[in-house]
Amino acid sequence: MKNTKKVLLVLLVVIITMTGCTKQIQTEDKKRVQNDQTGQTLTSNILCLPKDEQLLNKYTEYKDRLDVDMDKLVTCDRMSAWKTDKYDGIWTQIFVQPLSWLILYVGQLVGNYGISVMIIGALIRVLILPFTIKSTKQTEAMKKIQPEMERLERKYAGKDDQQSQMAKSQEMMMIYKKHNVNPLGSCLIMLIQLPVFFAFLEAINRTPAIFENSLWKFQLGTTPLFGIQHGNYWYILLLILIMLFTILTFMQSQASMGNSKEQKGQQRMMTIMMIGFIGIASINLPSAIALYWVVTNVFSVVQTFIIKKVGNK
């Protein structure tokens, strides 16, 4: 399992490196330039031009600090699904711009980009349902073999020599083979969701029309922190929903990988740390990505519940 964690860590670093494309406009004294109305930090590599005159003037004011040529950009409602140049590389061309275009297209059909983000988030959960089913089944299988894994741990407790460790690894693999378990199977869904999440974040940050829009009490480009600081306490509800469904998702997907009390304690601690990290991060993320996170986690909770119910019949 240590190797599994290393693989996941490497993949996460690669994904973050790939998606580190959002660039922010800075003044000469290195201060971030913000949209005065929404608190959104303006990006210097936008994919299209805003329609809002005040925001457009803001971008024009810092035109020389952009990483794109404003004269070559069209308004967001005229943006194409694919880029005609290669200024931003394959990540933008294959993932970010097509997703941005899709959010805009669906948003124009339903009349709101916030609703569009939620619809597409739900659609993605439907599309990856086969992987969700496989991942959930593997998680349940890992739980069922825990008694055997615990006996194996007790058998080799205190035996740190190379021969014992090799024998332990072989017996562990035999248990996996016996029950048709793939230790990486339960992690599959996370590996699929991570790049999609970062692509959503990129698309939202780099598409002015999305963060110009609002849904109910939430301005899509505003962070919960900015909203609360400016008297909109409905953002507290958004944070509560994020934490609630994140906790439910973690509880459902927990495979009890640890075989000893110490390992289980470490797993619980890691889960608490991850939930805390997500909670802190969500305070400073645009509301649009928060809506995506809530909807996808609601779908995850419902899907996992149904899959487990059907699997136990």
Residue pairs with C-beta under 8 A, 6 or more apart in sequence:
1 183
1 257
4 183
4 184
4 187
7 184
8 187
8 190
8 191
11 191
11 194
12 194
15 194
15 195
15 198
16 198
18 91
18 195
18 198
19 91
19 195
19 198
19 199
19 201
19 202
21 45
21 88
21 89
21 91
21 92
21 96
21 202
21 206
22 43
22 45
22 201
22 202
22 205
22 206
23 43
23 44
23 45
23 67
24 32
24 33
24 41
24 42
24 43
24 44
25 32
25 33
25 41
25 42
25 43
25 44
25 62
25 65
25 66
26 32
26 33
26 65
27 33
27 62
32 41
32 42
33 41
33 42
33 58
33 62
34 40
34 41
34 42
35 42
35 55
35 58
35 211
35 221
36 54
36 58
37 54
37 55
37 219
38 211
38 212
38 219
38 221
38 222
38 226
39 221
39 222
39 223
39 226
39 227
39 230
40 211
40 221
40 222
40 286
42 58
42 59
42 62
43 205
43 206
44 62
44 65
44 66
44 67
44 68
45 66
45 67
45 68
45 88
45 206
46 59
46 66
46 68
46 73
46 206
46 207
46 208
47 73
47 76
47 79
47 92
47 96
47 97
47 100
47 203
47 206
47 207
48 73
48 74
48 75
48 76
48 78
48 79
48 100
48 207
48 208
48 209
49 56
49 59
49 70
49 73
49 74
49 75
49 76
49 208
50 56
50 59
50 75
50 76
50 208
50 209
50 212
51 75
51 76
51 77
51 208
51 209
51 212
52 208
52 212
55 208
55 212
59 66
59 70
59 208
60 70
63 70
67 87
68 87
75 209
76 104
76 207
76 208
76 209
76 210
77 104
77 108
77 209
79 97
79 100
79 101
79 104
79 207
80 101
81 97
81 98
81 101
81 102
82 93
82 97
82 98
83 92
83 93
83 97
86 93
88 96
92 202
95 195
95 199
95 202
96 199
96 202
96 203
96 206
97 203
99 120
99 199
99 200
99 203
100 203
100 206
100 207
100 210
102 120
103 113
103 116
103 117
103 120
103 203
103 204
103 207
103 210
104 113
104 116
104 207
104 209
104 210
106 116
106 119
106 120
107 113
107 115
107 116
107 209
107 210
107 213
109 116
110 116
110 119
112 213
112 215
113 209
113 210
113 213
113 215
113 220
113 288
114 213
114 214
114 215
114 216
114 218
114 220
114 287
114 288
114 291
115 215
117 200
117 204
117 210
117 220
117 288
117 289
117 291
117 292
117 295
118 291
118 292
118 295
120 292
121 200
121 291
121 292
121 295
121 296
121 299
122 295
122 296
122 299
124 196
124 296
125 132
125 296
125 299
125 300
125 303
126 299
128 189
128 192
128 193
129 303
131 188
131 189
131 192
132 189
132 300
132 303
132 304
132 307
133 307
134 185
134 188
135 185
135 186
135 187
135 188
135 189
135 253
136 186
136 253
136 303
136 304
136 307
136 308
136 311
137 185
137 307
137 311
138 181
138 182
138 185
138 186
138 188
138 255
139 185
139 186
139 253
139 254
139 255
140 308
140 311
141 179
141 180
141 181
141 185
142 181
142 183
142 186
142 255
142 256
142 257
143 255
143 256
144 179
145 175
145 176
145 179
145 181
146 256
146 259
148 175
149 172
149 175
149 259
150 259
150 260
152 168
152 171
152 172
152 175
152 259
153 259
153 260
155 168
156 164
156 165
156 167
156 168
159 165
159 168
175 181
176 182
176 183
186 253
186 255
193 296
197 289
197 292
197 293
200 289
200 292
201 285
201 286
201 289
203 210
204 210
204 211
204 220
204 221
204 286
204 288
204 289
205 211
205 286
210 220
210 221
210 288
211 219
211 220
211 221
211 222
211 286
211 288
212 220
212 221
213 220
214 220
215 287
215 291
216 234
217 232
217 234
217 235
218 227
218 234
218 235
218 238
218 287
218 290
218 291
219 227
219 287
220 286
220 287
220 288
220 291
221 286
221 287
221 288
222 232
222 235
222 286
222 287
223 283
223 284
223 285
223 286
223 287
224 235
224 236
224 238
224 239
224 282
224 283
224 285
224 287
224 290
225 235
225 283
225 284
227 234
227 235
227 287
228 235
228 236
235 287
238 287
238 290
238 291
238 294
239 279
239 282
239 283
239 290
241 294
242 278
242 279
242 282
242 290
242 293
242 294
242 297
243 275
243 278
243 279
243 282
245 294
245 297
245 298
245 300
245 301
246 275
246 278
246 279
246 293
246 297
247 275
248 297
248 301
249 297
249 300
249 301
249 304
250 271
250 274
250 275
252 300
252 301
252 304
252 305
253 304
254 267
254 271
256 264
256 267
257 263
257 267
258 264
258 265
258 266
258 267
282 290
282 293
